Amino acid sequence: MDQEEIQNVAFTIILHSGNSRTMVHEGFDLMRSKEFEKAEEKLDEANSELTAAHQSQTTLMQKYTAGEEVNTDIIMVHAQDHLMTTMTLREVALEMLSLYQTVKFESE
Amino acid sequence: MRNVLIICQGGMSSSVLAKKTTEHLNEDGNDIQVEATSTNEGREMIEKGKYDLYLVSPQTKMYYDQLKKTGERAGKPVANIPPQAYVPVPMGIEKLSNLILQELPES
């Protein structure tokens, strides 16, 4: 795989992770305004974006396991960073959603 | 020469685009320099007003409204980069170059 191909995959991962991150933040806004169902939908959408990012990564993994040389370009390390931090952020968001719901329930 | 700044999370992926886009614009005879930076620095940069145009990358879209307001205070244009213009292939670079030419105020 040449550098340009690696760059393209990296950018796809960055883009989808970025979309996902934006959605998670929208989810946080919805939680604050107690719109829990909408927040949950947002986090689901965020998950679809993460899946898309993951699929791009999987193509690289498949090439690697098939014996093709895949260079770990610094841009790919950076893309991974985007992907993993967003995945973690979404997990935290799910926990927060349940916390927000509990707090609302107990204050009623 | 006119200056454009791309703002993204860490300023890294954008620096790849900034370099390629500058080359493309210069080849077409435009005296424009594109650079890249992180979100935190980006806000400061808008306040300082050193650049003629600020572009917000798709993965930092959530900061766009905030950056746009900072831009309004500083009297500088801030625009979003659509996902199709954020790919380091010739077509993406072309789209980003066109966006820059369209959004850059007349000098």
Backbone of each chain as ProteinMPNN parsed JSONL, in Angstrom:
{"seq_chain_A": "MDQEEIQNVAFTIILHSGNSRTMVHEGFDLMRSKEFEKAEEKLDEANSELTAAHQSQTTLMQKYTAGEEVNTDIIMVHAQDHLMTTMTLREVALEMLSLYQTVKFESE", "coords_chain_A": {"N_chain_A": [[0.847, -1.209, 0.0], [0.592, 2.166, -0.894], [1.733, 5.436, 0.24], [-0.217, 7.348, -0.268], [-2.613, 5.899, -0.382], [-2.76, 4.959, 2.247], [-3.014, 7.398, 3.543], [-5.537, 8.169, 2.616], [-7.238, 6.245, 3.788], [-6.736, 6.849, 6.445], [-7.783, 9.467, 6.583], [-10.467, 8.933, 6.105], [-11.114, 7.532, 8.408], [-10.653, 9.542, 10.317], [-12.562, 11.456, 9.542], [-15.084, 10.103, 9.887], [-14.886, 9.499, 12.619], [-14.825, 12.058, 13.592], [-17.361, 13.043, 12.848], [-18.869, 11.382, 14.46], [-18.027, 12.201, 17.006], [-18.987, 14.812, 17.081], [-21.717, 14.256, 17.111], [-21.954, 12.915, 19.573], [-21.458, 15.037, 21.287], [-23.694, 16.588, 20.691], [-25.523, 14.897, 21.768], [-24.914, 15.152, 24.508], [-25.837, 17.763, 24.924], [-28.575, 17.323, 24.56], [-29.083, 15.643, 26.723], [-28.712, 17.394, 28.828], [-30.912, 19.032, 28.459], [-32.831, 17.29, 29.195], [-33.894, 15.577, 27.25], [-34.091, 12.608, 26.814], [-34.687, 10.383, 25.133], [-34.151, 11.319, 22.586], [-31.48, 11.851, 22.948], [-30.471, 9.305, 23.233], [-30.969, 8.287, 20.694], [-29.232, 9.911, 19.242], [-26.775, 9.006, 20.212], [-26.832, 6.479, 19.188], [-26.705, 7.015, 16.461], [-24.189, 8.1, 16.443], [-22.772, 5.838, 16.943], [-23.089, 4.423, 14.548], [-21.485, 5.912, 12.854], [-19.032, 5.433, 13.996], [-18.808, 2.753, 13.457], [-18.557, 2.827, 10.698], [-16.071, 4.067, 10.497], [-14.557, 2.098, 11.663], [-14.812, 0.056, 9.817], [-13.247, 0.947, 7.684], [-10.817, 0.712, 8.848], [-10.709, -2.002, 9.209], [-10.342, -2.972, 6.605], [-7.68, -2.419, 6.209], [-6.537, -4.073, 8.115], [-7.24, -6.545, 7.105], [-5.748, -6.593, 4.771], [-3.251, -6.575, 5.888], [-3.206, -9.031, 7.32], [-3.353, -10.675, 5.166], [-0.868, -10.641, 4.271], [0.11, -8.46, 2.967], [2.209, -5.575, 2.835], [1.735, -3.136, 5.21], [2.298, 0.051, 5.967], [2.903, 1.697, 9.061], [2.063, 4.632, 9.102], [2.516, 7.945, 10.446], [0.213, 9.465, 10.291], [-1.732, 7.597, 10.38], [-1.534, 6.659, 12.953], [-2.429, 8.886, 14.226], [-5.068, 8.978, 13.267], [-6.089, 6.71, 14.465], [-5.987, 7.556, 17.069], [-7.97, 9.509, 17.077], [-10.187, 7.839, 16.581], [-10.217, 5.978, 18.76], [-10.398, 7.682, 21.032], [-12.852, 8.859, 20.585], [-14.535, 6.651, 20.676], [-14.297, 5.964, 23.349], [-15.315, 8.293, 24.487], [-17.976, 8.088, 23.708], [-18.777, 5.864, 25.142], [-18.593, 6.864, 27.734], [-20.546, 8.803, 27.508], [-22.845, 7.216, 27.321], [-22.941, 6.169, 29.894], [-23.318, 8.541, 31.276], [-25.794, 9.287, 30.353], [-27.436, 7.42, 31.565], [-26.995, 8.128, 34.197], [-28.024, 10.776, 34.256], [-30.696, 10.177, 33.818], [-31.349, 8.715, 36.099], [-30.958, 10.66, 38.085], [-32.951, 12.441, 37.384], [-35.21, 10.899, 37.767], [-35.096, 10.44, 40.542], [-35.384, 12.985, 41.524], [-37.929, 13.58, 41.057]], "CA_chain_A": [[0.0, 0.0, 0.0], [1.434, 3.359, -0.919], [1.438, 6.447, 1.257], [-1.47, 8.03, -0.588], [-3.716, 5.021, 0.028], [-2.788, 4.991, 3.719], [-3.562, 8.715, 3.901], [-6.984, 8.17, 2.367], [-7.909, 5.459, 4.828], [-6.607, 7.638, 7.679], [-8.736, 10.579, 6.536], [-11.823, 8.384, 6.258], [-11.285, 7.245, 9.838], [-10.73, 10.832, 11.02], [-13.851, 12.084, 9.212], [-16.19, 9.41, 10.556], [-14.731, 9.696, 14.063], [-15.197, 13.454, 13.839], [-18.831, 13.109, 12.796], [-19.361, 10.71, 15.646], [-17.738, 13.047, 18.159], [-19.943, 15.919, 17.034], [-23.015, 13.71, 17.531], [-21.902, 12.662, 21.019], [-21.619, 16.349, 21.938], [-25.108, 16.949, 20.557], [-26.177, 14.032, 22.75], [-24.722, 15.789, 25.818], [-26.767, 18.907, 24.973], [-29.927, 16.778, 24.73], [-29.194, 15.147, 28.104], [-28.86, 18.571, 29.684], [-32.281, 19.527, 28.373], [-33.665, 16.157, 29.611], [-34.524, 14.88, 26.114], [-33.31, 11.371, 26.881], [-34.879, 9.51, 23.967], [-33.393, 11.913, 21.473], [-30.053, 11.69, 23.267], [-30.137, 7.916, 22.944], [-30.916, 8.174, 19.232], [-27.985, 10.566, 18.818], [-25.647, 8.129, 20.524], [-26.913, 5.375, 18.22], [-26.159, 7.542, 15.201], [-22.738, 8.232, 16.66], [-22.219, 4.496, 16.842], [-23.013, 4.046, 13.131], [-20.3, 6.58, 12.302], [-17.852, 4.71, 14.497], [-18.75, 1.49, 12.718], [-18.009, 3.154, 9.375], [-14.633, 4.297, 10.686], [-13.983, 0.802, 11.965], [-14.763, -0.734, 8.585], [-12.062, 1.373, 6.927], [-9.661, 0.151, 9.533], [-10.716, -3.446, 8.98], [-9.761, -3.267, 5.285], [-6.224, -2.422, 6.399], [-6.217, -5.271, 8.894], [-7.356, -7.694, 6.19], [-4.57, -6.576, 3.892], [-2.096, -6.937, 6.721], [-3.22, -10.472, 7.603], [-3.15, -11.381, 3.899], [0.563, -10.607, 3.988], [0.531, -7.228, 2.295], [2.901, -4.67, 3.742], [0.979, -1.922, 5.526], [3.158, 0.905, 6.807], [2.23, 2.489, 10.095], [2.349, 6.042, 8.893], [2.127, 8.74, 11.61], [-1.171, 9.945, 10.108], [-2.602, 6.499, 10.784], [-1.506, 6.676, 14.419], [-3.288, 10.02, 14.564], [-6.449, 8.579, 12.98], [-6.419, 5.769, 15.534], [-6.192, 8.374, 18.255], [-9.319, 10.062, 16.903], [-11.175, 6.77, 16.685], [-10.28, 5.418, 20.111], [-10.887, 8.66, 22.014], [-14.286, 9.053, 20.358], [-15.225, 5.464, 21.181], [-14.33, 6.104, 24.812], [-16.231, 9.387, 24.814], [-19.341, 7.6, 23.555], [-19.056, 4.988, 26.29], [-18.827, 7.756, 28.874], [-21.835, 9.449, 27.258], [-23.894, 6.259, 27.664], [-22.994, 6.152, 31.359], [-23.887, 9.803, 31.732], [-27.223, 9.275, 30.035], [-28.135, 6.673, 32.607], [-26.913, 8.961, 35.412], [-28.984, 11.871, 34.106], [-32.04, 9.621, 33.962], [-31.512, 8.376, 37.507], [-31.087, 11.914, 38.827], [-34.261, 13.014, 37.073], [-36.19, 10.023, 38.413], [-35.063, 10.627, 41.991], [-35.771, 14.345, 41.9], [-39.361, 13.764, 40.778]], "C_chain_A": [[0.869, 1.24, 0.0], [0.919, 4.413, 0.072], [0.081, 7.124, 1.028], [-2.687, 7.206, -0.138], [-3.895, 5.044, 1.543], [-3.426, 6.3, 4.179], [-5.08, 8.747, 3.723], [-7.755, 7.412, 3.431], [-7.884, 6.26, 6.136], [-7.631, 8.769, 7.704], [-10.176, 10.094, 6.676], [-12.104, 8.117, 7.73], [-11.471, 8.546, 10.617], [-12.1, 11.486, 10.799], [-15.009, 11.44, 9.968], [-16.106, 9.584, 12.075], [-15.175, 11.103, 14.437], [-16.697, 13.642, 13.84], [-19.417, 12.537, 14.071], [-19.194, 11.595, 16.88], [-18.711, 14.227, 18.237], [-21.302, 15.449, 17.543], [-23.05, 13.446, 19.035], [-22.096, 13.99, 21.772], [-23.054, 16.858, 21.836], [-25.935, 16.155, 21.568], [-26.081, 14.628, 24.154], [-25.692, 16.968, 25.99], [-28.194, 18.426, 25.258], [-30.14, 16.259, 26.154], [-29.434, 16.313, 29.053], [-30.282, 19.113, 29.641], [-33.295, 18.4, 28.597], [-34.422, 15.465, 28.469], [-33.792, 13.55, 25.918], [-33.469, 10.463, 25.67], [-34.081, 10.002, 22.781], [-31.895, 11.738, 21.692], [-29.606, 10.271, 22.917], [-30.032, 7.681, 21.44], [-29.612, 8.755, 18.698], [-26.787, 9.654, 19.051], [-25.638, 6.882, 19.636], [-26.324, 5.799, 16.878], [-24.641, 7.641, 15.292], [-22.06, 6.879, 16.524], [-22.098, 4.037, 15.387], [-21.78, 4.668, 12.486], [-19.023, 5.858, 12.743], [-17.678, 3.388, 13.765], [-18.141, 1.72, 11.338], [-16.497, 3.369, 9.459], [-13.914, 2.965, 10.888], [-13.828, -0.051, 10.715], [-13.546, -0.362, 7.741], [-10.814, 0.761, 7.526], [-9.546, -1.344, 9.264], [-10.099, -3.801, 7.628], [-8.23, -3.318, 5.386], [-5.765, -3.697, 7.103], [-6.226, -6.497, 7.99], [-6.146, -7.761, 5.275], [-3.339, -7.036, 4.659], [-2.033, -8.446, 6.952], [-3.02, -11.288, 6.322], [-1.688, -11.298, 3.46], [1.049, -9.355, 3.285], [1.198, -6.288, 3.299], [2.075, -3.399, 3.952], [1.827, -1.081, 6.472], [2.34, 1.631, 7.865], [2.705, 3.934, 9.998], [1.869, 6.825, 10.114], [0.674, 9.227, 11.498], [-2.167, 8.856, 10.537], [-2.668, 6.398, 12.313], [-2.471, 7.767, 14.905], [-4.777, 9.67, 14.364], [-6.962, 7.628, 14.057], [-6.761, 6.506, 16.819], [-7.601, 8.987, 18.24], [-10.383, 9.005, 17.194], [-11.328, 6.287, 18.129], [-10.823, 6.418, 21.131], [-12.393, 8.878, 21.836], [-15.082, 7.864, 20.87], [-15.369, 5.557, 22.704], [-15.325, 7.179, 25.218], [-17.683, 8.924, 24.728], [-19.72, 6.677, 24.714], [-19.363, 5.812, 27.538], [-20.208, 8.415, 28.732], [-22.988, 8.523, 27.634], [-24.069, 6.175, 29.181], [-23.673, 7.417, 31.875], [-25.385, 9.88, 31.473], [-27.98, 8.551, 31.143], [-28.095, 7.44, 33.94], [-27.952, 10.084, 35.396], [-30.413, 11.375, 34.358], [-32.334, 9.289, 35.427], [-31.764, 9.633, 38.327], [-32.473, 12.512, 38.613], [-35.347, 12.242, 37.817], [-36.253, 10.298, 39.919], [-35.509, 12.01, 42.426], [-37.266, 14.586, 41.666], [-40.23, 13.298, 41.952]], "O_chain_A": [[1.788, 1.353, 0.811], [-0.163, 4.29, 0.647], [-0.657, 7.428, 1.965], [-3.652, 7.741, 0.408], [-5.011, 5.133, 2.055], [-4.264, 6.314, 5.08], [-5.808, 9.278, 4.562], [-8.789, 7.872, 3.916], [-8.888, 6.336, 6.845], [-8.274, 9.004, 8.728], [-11.005, 10.764, 7.292], [-13.181, 8.428, 8.238], [-12.347, 8.638, 11.477], [-12.716, 11.999, 11.734], [-15.811, 12.125, 10.603], [-17.122, 9.791, 12.739], [-15.817, 11.313, 15.467], [-17.249, 14.312, 14.713], [-20.322, 13.108, 14.68], [-20.108, 11.719, 17.694], [-19.189, 14.588, 19.312], [-21.961, 16.15, 18.311], [-24.053, 13.719, 19.694], [-22.813, 14.047, 22.771], [-23.57, 17.478, 22.765], [-26.902, 16.656, 22.141], [-27.057, 14.611, 24.904], [-26.287, 17.149, 27.052], [-28.921, 19.01, 26.062], [-31.221, 16.406, 26.725], [-30.256, 16.228, 29.965], [-30.803, 19.594, 30.648], [-34.465, 18.529, 28.238], [-35.461, 14.844, 28.694], [-32.992, 13.387, 24.996], [-32.503, 9.842, 25.225], [-33.43, 9.234, 22.072], [-31.139, 11.507, 20.748], [-28.518, 10.06, 22.381], [-29.138, 6.98, 20.967], [-28.97, 8.176, 17.822], [-25.901, 9.543, 18.204], [-24.585, 6.304, 19.367], [-25.562, 5.065, 16.248], [-23.916, 7.313, 14.353], [-20.927, 6.781, 16.054], [-21.142, 3.353, 15.023], [-21.11, 4.034, 11.671], [-18.075, 5.699, 11.974], [-16.56, 2.956, 13.488], [-17.324, 0.93, 10.864], [-15.744, 2.91, 8.6], [-12.824, 2.736, 10.362], [-12.851, -0.784, 10.565], [-12.895, -1.228, 7.157], [-9.89, 0.352, 6.823], [-8.451, -1.885, 9.113], [-9.41, -4.814, 7.51], [-7.576, -4.14, 4.744], [-4.759, -4.308, 6.742], [-5.359, -7.366, 8.08], [-5.59, -8.832, 5.03], [-2.504, -7.782, 4.147], [-0.981, -9.069, 6.808], [-2.579, -12.437, 6.37], [-1.317, -11.82, 2.408], [2.243, -9.197, 3.032], [0.8, -6.217, 4.462], [1.759, -2.684, 3.001], [2.047, -1.45, 7.626], [1.239, 2.113, 7.603], [3.609, 4.375, 10.706], [0.907, 6.412, 10.761], [-0.008, 9.38, 12.512], [-3.275, 9.144, 10.987], [-3.714, 6.095, 12.886], [-3.219, 7.579, 15.865], [-5.624, 10.022, 15.185], [-8.106, 7.724, 14.502], [-7.682, 6.14, 17.55], [-8.315, 8.982, 19.243], [-11.336, 9.236, 17.939], [-12.441, 6.201, 18.648], [-11.618, 6.051, 21.997], [-13.12, 9.059, 22.813], [-16.166, 8.029, 21.428], [-16.426, 5.266, 23.262], [-16.086, 7.006, 26.17], [-18.517, 9.303, 25.551], [-20.849, 6.712, 25.202], [-20.277, 5.493, 28.298], [-20.939, 8.564, 29.711], [-23.989, 8.969, 28.196], [-25.189, 6.118, 29.688], [-24.494, 7.368, 32.791], [-26.141, 10.453, 32.256], [-29.028, 9.009, 31.599], [-29.053, 7.4, 34.712], [-28.658, 10.315, 36.378], [-31.22, 12.04, 35.007], [-33.428, 9.55, 35.927], [-32.669, 9.671, 39.16], [-33.089, 13.025, 39.546], [-36.262, 12.818, 38.406], [-37.337, 10.379, 40.496], [-35.959, 12.197, 43.557], [-37.804, 15.636, 42.018], [-41.457, 13.382, 41.884]]}, "seq_chain_B": "MRNVLIICQGGMSSSVLAKKTTEHLNEDGNDIQVEATSTNEGREMIEKGKYDLYLVSPQTKMYYDQLKKTGERAGKPVANIPPQAYVPVPMGIEKLSNLILQELPES", "coords_chain_B": {"N_chain_B": [[0.326, 38.6, -0.523], [-2.17, 36.274, 0.526], [-3.523, 34.813, 3.513], [-4.581, 31.686, 4.833], [-6.152, 29.794, 7.379], [-6.491, 26.531, 8.552], [-8.504, 24.932, 10.894], [-8.321, 22.241, 13.071], [-8.768, 19.293, 15.156], [-6.15, 18.484, 16.278], [-4.517, 19.705, 14.541], [-3.048, 18.207, 12.877], [-3.842, 16.303, 10.759], [-4.873, 18.226, 9.118], [-2.638, 19.655, 8.377], [-1.48, 18.171, 6.407], [-3.337, 18.494, 4.362], [-3.228, 21.275, 4.106], [-0.706, 21.762, 3.061], [-0.786, 20.465, 0.559], [-2.907, 21.846, -0.615], [-1.98, 24.481, -0.703], [0.095, 24.167, -2.543], [-1.386, 23.469, -4.813], [-2.977, 25.767, -5.204], [-1.003, 27.695, -5.622], [0.195, 26.75, -7.964], [-1.814, 27.324, -9.717], [-1.535, 29.98, -9.918], [-2.333, 31.563, -7.786], [-1.678, 33.692, -5.091], [-1.589, 32.481, -2.354], [-1.356, 31.316, 0.959], [-1.745, 28.405, 2.808], [-2.271, 27.286, 6.075], [-2.191, 25.187, 9.071], [-3.77, 24.485, 12.228], [-4.403, 23.668, 15.754], [-7.559, 23.307, 17.586], [-7.618, 24.775, 20.018], [-5.524, 26.631, 19.719], [-6.427, 27.814, 17.459], [-8.607, 29.46, 18.119], [-7.371, 31.546, 19.483], [-5.812, 32.505, 17.415], [-7.738, 33.526, 15.679], [-8.652, 35.656, 17.144], [-6.372, 37.217, 17.153], [-6.257, 37.824, 14.513], [-4.551, 37.403, 12.295], [-4.8, 35.97, 9.976], [-6.553, 35.793, 6.774], [-8.719, 34.26, 6.288], [-10.564, 31.719, 7.961], [-10.853, 28.248, 8.32], [-12.949, 25.634, 9.343], [-12.489, 22.318, 10.22], [-14.255, 19.226, 9.299], [-14.294, 17.394, 11.461], [-14.221, 18.976, 13.674], [-16.508, 20.326, 13.832], [-18.286, 20.843, 15.884], [-17.303, 22.981, 17.255], [-17.749, 25.07, 15.659], [-19.784, 27.164, 15.754], [-18.991, 28.671, 17.956], [-16.418, 29.476, 17.133], [-17.085, 30.912, 14.912], [-18.421, 33.072, 16.012], [-16.319, 34.281, 17.39], [-14.865, 35.012, 15.19], [-16.595, 36.877, 14.047], [-16.453, 38.913, 15.924], [-13.81, 39.641, 15.555], [-13.908, 40.474, 13.013], [-13.403, 38.752, 10.874], [-13.746, 36.262, 8.302], [-15.193, 33.024, 8.919], [-15.434, 29.692, 7.982], [-17.084, 26.523, 7.345], [-15.601, 23.374, 6.494], [-16.762, 21.237, 4.024], [-17.3, 17.618, 4.192], [-16.561, 16.365, 1.717], [-14.574, 17.957, 0.777], [-12.511, 17.447, 2.366], [-10.386, 15.569, 1.936], [-7.342, 14.031, 1.098], [-7.002, 13.678, -1.748], [-6.661, 14.359, -5.297], [-9.214, 15.39, -6.16], [-10.464, 16.202, -3.805], [-8.673, 18.152, -2.897], [-8.911, 20.003, -4.916], [-11.578, 20.794, -4.499], [-11.36, 21.95, -1.965], [-9.624, 24.04, -2.547], [-11.242, 25.556, -4.25], [-13.245, 26.29, -2.476], [-11.806, 27.94, -0.771], [-11.08, 30.027, -2.541], [-13.559, 31.02, -3.033], [-14.49, 31.855, -0.533], [-12.59, 33.613, 0.43], [-12.067, 36.983, 1.293], [-11.997, 39.854, -0.893], [-8.827, 41.24, -1.564]], "CA_chain_B": [[-0.091, 37.218, -0.268], [-3.258, 36.122, 1.496], [-3.295, 33.658, 4.388], [-5.747, 30.913, 5.268], [-5.823, 28.867, 8.466], [-7.436, 25.431, 8.781], [-8.526, 24.566, 12.31], [-8.855, 20.907, 13.352], [-8.531, 18.878, 16.535], [-4.758, 18.617, 16.684], [-3.78, 20.435, 13.508], [-2.137, 17.319, 12.167], [-4.349, 15.871, 9.456], [-5.059, 19.423, 8.304], [-1.383, 20.155, 7.818], [-1.299, 17.438, 5.143], [-4.193, 19.169, 3.39], [-2.773, 22.66, 3.935], [0.462, 21.746, 2.185], [-1.219, 20.106, -0.799], [-3.78, 22.891, -1.153], [-1.125, 25.624, -1.026], [0.776, 23.835, -3.81], [-2.382, 23.513, -5.892], [-3.365, 27.17, -5.425], [0.143, 28.407, -6.185], [0.344, 26.307, -9.358], [-2.837, 28.018, -10.503], [-1.21, 31.405, -9.937], [-2.903, 32.306, -6.656], [-0.688, 33.939, -4.049], [-2.287, 32.157, -1.107], [-0.652, 30.35, 1.805], [-2.667, 27.735, 3.729], [-1.612, 26.65, 7.209], [-3.125, 24.436, 9.914], [-3.51, 24.525, 13.665], [-5.363, 22.971, 16.606], [-8.732, 24.088, 17.967], [-7.291, 25.746, 21.074], [-4.731, 27.721, 19.161], [-7.238, 28.44, 16.427], [-9.41, 30.54, 18.697], [-6.437, 32.659, 19.724], [-5.393, 33.011, 16.108], [-8.829, 34.337, 15.125], [-8.649, 36.914, 17.894], [-5.228, 38.014, 16.7], [-6.624, 38.293, 13.172], [-3.405, 37.393, 11.383], [-5.179, 35.314, 8.718], [-7.661, 36.433, 6.056], [-9.857, 33.339, 6.292], [-10.403, 30.569, 8.856], [-11.699, 27.124, 7.923], [-13.127, 24.665, 10.421], [-12.54, 20.979, 9.632], [-15.501, 18.526, 9.651], [-14.264, 16.713, 12.762], [-14.329, 19.94, 14.785], [-17.73, 21.066, 13.514], [-19.006, 21.244, 17.1], [-16.787, 24.262, 17.75], [-17.935, 26.058, 14.592], [-20.567, 28.329, 16.184], [-18.123, 29.438, 18.847], [-15.338, 30.079, 16.34], [-17.734, 31.874, 14.012], [-18.669, 34.269, 16.824], [-15.013, 34.907, 17.607], [-14.555, 35.62, 13.904], [-17.431, 38.08, 13.869], [-15.876, 39.969, 16.776], [-12.534, 40.078, 14.982], [-14.154, 40.93, 11.647], [-12.779, 37.823, 9.914], [-14.658, 35.17, 7.926], [-14.947, 31.647, 9.383], [-16.315, 28.806, 7.216], [-16.984, 25.076, 7.551], [-15.151, 22.588, 5.339], [-17.619, 20.052, 3.858], [-16.515, 16.381, 4.192], [-16.003, 16.032, 0.393], [-13.388, 18.791, 0.535], [-11.518, 17.128, 3.391], [-9.746, 14.312, 1.55], [-6.104, 14.418, 0.407], [-6.888, 13.198, -3.136], [-6.757, 15.546, -6.159], [-10.555, 15.981, -6.213], [-10.69, 16.872, -2.527], [-7.819, 19.349, -2.875], [-9.564, 20.922, -5.86], [-12.781, 21.314, -3.826], [-10.928, 22.818, -0.874], [-9.085, 25.242, -3.189], [-12.384, 26.352, -4.724], [-13.9, 26.851, -1.288], [-10.954, 29.043, -0.315], [-11.199, 31.141, -3.492], [-14.92, 31.545, -2.915], [-14.711, 32.477, 0.778], [-11.59, 34.647, 0.74], [-12.507, 38.323, 0.923], [-11.137, 40.565, -1.842], [-7.771, 41.973, -0.856]], "C_chain_B": [[-1.225, 37.167, 0.767], [-3.089, 34.813, 2.267], [-4.59, 33.013, 4.869], [-5.312, 29.957, 6.378], [-6.908, 27.802, 8.618], [-7.348, 25.051, 10.26], [-9.094, 23.154, 12.45], [-8.463, 20.518, 14.766], [-7.09, 19.126, 16.972], [-3.913, 19.394, 15.686], [-2.903, 19.533, 12.656], [-2.636, 16.895, 10.792], [-4.5, 17.075, 8.527], [-3.764, 19.928, 7.702], [-1.036, 19.431, 6.517], [-2.08, 18.147, 4.036], [-3.687, 20.569, 3.068], [-1.625, 22.709, 2.926], [0.04, 21.492, 0.736], [-2.054, 21.215, -1.434], [-2.972, 24.13, -1.524], [-0.441, 25.386, -2.369], [-0.175, 23.986, -4.987], [-2.742, 24.961, -6.242], [-2.225, 27.95, -6.08], [0.385, 28.033, -7.65], [-0.648, 27.013, -10.275], [-2.638, 29.534, -10.481], [-1.843, 32.226, -8.828], [-1.845, 32.465, -5.57], [-1.356, 33.757, -2.68], [-1.487, 31.105, -0.343], [-1.658, 29.741, 2.784], [-1.862, 27.068, 4.845], [-2.655, 25.92, 8.057], [-2.757, 24.567, 11.377], [-4.578, 23.764, 14.435], [-6.514, 23.894, 17.009], [-8.389, 25.169, 19.004], [-6.528, 26.938, 20.53], [-5.538, 28.517, 18.149], [-8.016, 29.632, 16.939], [-8.555, 31.785, 18.932], [-6.061, 33.342, 18.418], [-6.469, 33.91, 15.497], [-8.837, 35.686, 15.827], [-7.524, 37.832, 17.443], [-5.434, 38.544, 15.276], [-5.501, 38.31, 12.15], [-3.785, 36.831, 10.001], [-6.396, 35.997, 8.085], [-8.915, 35.575, 6.063], [-9.552, 32.158, 7.212], [-11.364, 29.478, 8.439], [-11.745, 26.096, 9.046], [-13.31, 23.278, 9.801], [-13.796, 20.233, 10.092], [-15.466, 17.887, 11.039], [-14.276, 17.667, 13.946], [-15.535, 20.855, 14.572], [-18.429, 21.592, 14.771], [-18.494, 22.561, 17.681], [-17.088, 25.402, 16.778], [-18.654, 27.326, 15.064], [-19.731, 29.274, 17.039], [-17.043, 30.197, 18.062], [-15.882, 31.16, 15.418], [-17.966, 33.196, 14.762], [-17.378, 35.028, 17.086], [-14.603, 35.653, 16.337], [-15.328, 36.897, 13.672], [-16.887, 39.243, 14.689], [-14.597, 40.536, 16.168], [-12.684, 40.599, 13.554], [-13.496, 40.05, 10.591], [-13.733, 36.686, 9.572], [-14.204, 33.795, 8.452], [-15.926, 30.76, 8.624], [-16.065, 27.346, 7.566], [-16.414, 24.401, 6.305], [-16.094, 21.395, 5.19], [-16.756, 18.784, 3.758], [-15.86, 16.063, 2.839], [-14.731, 16.821, 0.093], [-12.29, 18.491, 1.549], [-10.896, 15.763, 3.14], [-8.485, 14.651, 0.759], [-5.921, 13.777, -0.965], [-7.095, 14.421, -4.031], [-8.143, 16.212, -6.158], [-10.878, 16.751, -4.926], [-9.924, 18.179, -2.442], [-8.419, 20.437, -3.766], [-10.762, 21.599, -5.184], [-12.395, 22.293, -2.725], [-10.381, 24.132, -1.442], [-10.22, 26.155, -3.644], [-13.103, 27.027, -3.567], [-13.121, 28.073, -0.798], [-11.12, 30.257, -1.223], [-12.556, 31.825, -3.358], [-15.104, 32.341, -1.615], [-13.729, 33.606, 1.102], [-12.106, 36.03, 0.354], [-11.516, 38.961, -0.061], [-10.064, 41.323, -1.069], [-7.685, 43.398, -1.38]], "O_chain_B": [[-1.23, 37.915, 1.744], [-2.575, 33.83, 1.733], [-5.547, 33.686, 5.253], [-4.226, 29.38, 6.317], [-8.085, 28.119, 8.789], [-6.258, 24.872, 10.803], [-10.212, 22.888, 12.008], [-7.887, 21.325, 15.495], [-6.837, 19.88, 17.911], [-2.75, 19.704, 15.944], [-2.122, 20.001, 11.827], [-1.957, 17.093, 9.785], [-4.288, 16.973, 7.319], [-3.771, 20.556, 6.643], [-0.386, 19.995, 5.636], [-1.573, 18.373, 2.937], [-3.709, 21.001, 1.915], [-1.58, 23.578, 2.056], [0.449, 22.203, -0.183], [-1.933, 21.494, -2.627], [-3.242, 24.764, -2.544], [-0.396, 26.271, -3.223], [0.178, 24.553, -6.021], [-2.805, 25.333, -7.414], [-2.451, 28.761, -6.978], [0.732, 28.883, -8.47], [-0.366, 27.267, -11.446], [-3.484, 30.28, -10.972], [-1.89, 33.453, -8.914], [-1.195, 31.496, -5.175], [-1.642, 34.716, -1.963], [-1.005, 30.131, -0.921], [-2.343, 30.466, 3.504], [-0.885, 26.367, 4.579], [-3.854, 26.02, 7.797], [-1.589, 24.738, 11.728], [-5.544, 23.272, 13.85], [-6.453, 25.106, 16.801], [-8.812, 26.319, 18.884], [-6.836, 28.091, 20.831], [-5.362, 29.726, 17.999], [-8.082, 30.677, 16.292], [-8.955, 32.908, 18.625], [-5.998, 34.568, 18.322], [-6.159, 34.927, 14.876], [-9.006, 36.727, 15.193], [-7.686, 39.05, 17.359], [-4.868, 39.566, 14.888], [-5.499, 39.139, 11.239], [-3.169, 37.173, 8.992], [-7.164, 36.682, 8.761], [-10.025, 36.072, 5.872], [-8.427, 31.658, 7.243], [-12.549, 29.734, 8.226], [-10.719, 25.735, 9.622], [-14.184, 23.084, 8.957], [-14.352, 20.552, 11.143], [-16.488, 17.839, 11.724], [-14.335, 17.229, 15.095], [-15.579, 21.986, 15.055], [-19.077, 22.638, 14.741], [-19.168, 23.186, 18.501], [-16.733, 26.553, 17.031], [-18.188, 28.435, 14.805], [-19.758, 30.494, 16.871], [-16.793, 31.38, 18.291], [-15.236, 32.18, 15.176], [-17.742, 34.281, 14.225], [-17.34, 36.256, 17.014], [-14.071, 36.762, 16.391], [-14.789, 37.881, 13.165], [-16.856, 40.388, 14.237], [-14.329, 41.735, 16.248], [-11.73, 41.097, 12.957], [-13.082, 40.538, 9.539], [-14.45, 36.195, 10.444], [-13.02, 33.456, 8.434], [-17.126, 31.036, 8.617], [-14.982, 26.977, 8.022], [-16.713, 24.814, 5.185], [-16.226, 20.607, 6.127], [-15.616, 18.849, 3.298], [-14.74, 15.554, 2.801], [-13.916, 16.414, -0.734], [-11.271, 19.179, 1.596], [-10.88, 14.905, 4.023], [-8.54, 15.471, -0.158], [-4.811, 13.375, -1.316], [-7.646, 15.423, -3.577], [-8.245, 17.439, -6.157], [-11.49, 17.819, -4.966], [-10.45, 19.189, -1.976], [-8.431, 21.618, -3.419], [-10.939, 22.813, -5.281], [-13.024, 23.34, -2.567], [-10.637, 25.204, -0.894], [-10.17, 27.369, -3.452], [-13.517, 28.183, -3.663], [-13.704, 29.102, -0.457], [-11.28, 31.38, -0.745], [-12.684, 33.036, -3.542], [-15.783, 33.367, -1.597], [-14.01, 34.454, 1.95], [-12.536, 36.235, -0.781], [-10.33, 38.632, -0.05], [-10.346, 41.963, -0.056], [-6.856, 44.179, -0.911]]}, "name": "protein", "num_of_chains": 2, "seq": "MDQEEIQNVAFTIILHSGNSRTMVHEGFDLMRSKEFEKAEEKLDEANSELTAAHQSQTTLMQKYTAGEEVNTDIIMVHAQDHLMTTMTLREVALEMLSLYQTVKFESEMRNVLIICQGGMSSSVLAKKTTEHLNEDGNDIQVEATSTNEGREMIEKGKYDLYLVSPQTKMYYDQLKKTGERAGKPVANIPPQAYVPVPMGIEKLSNLILQELPES"}
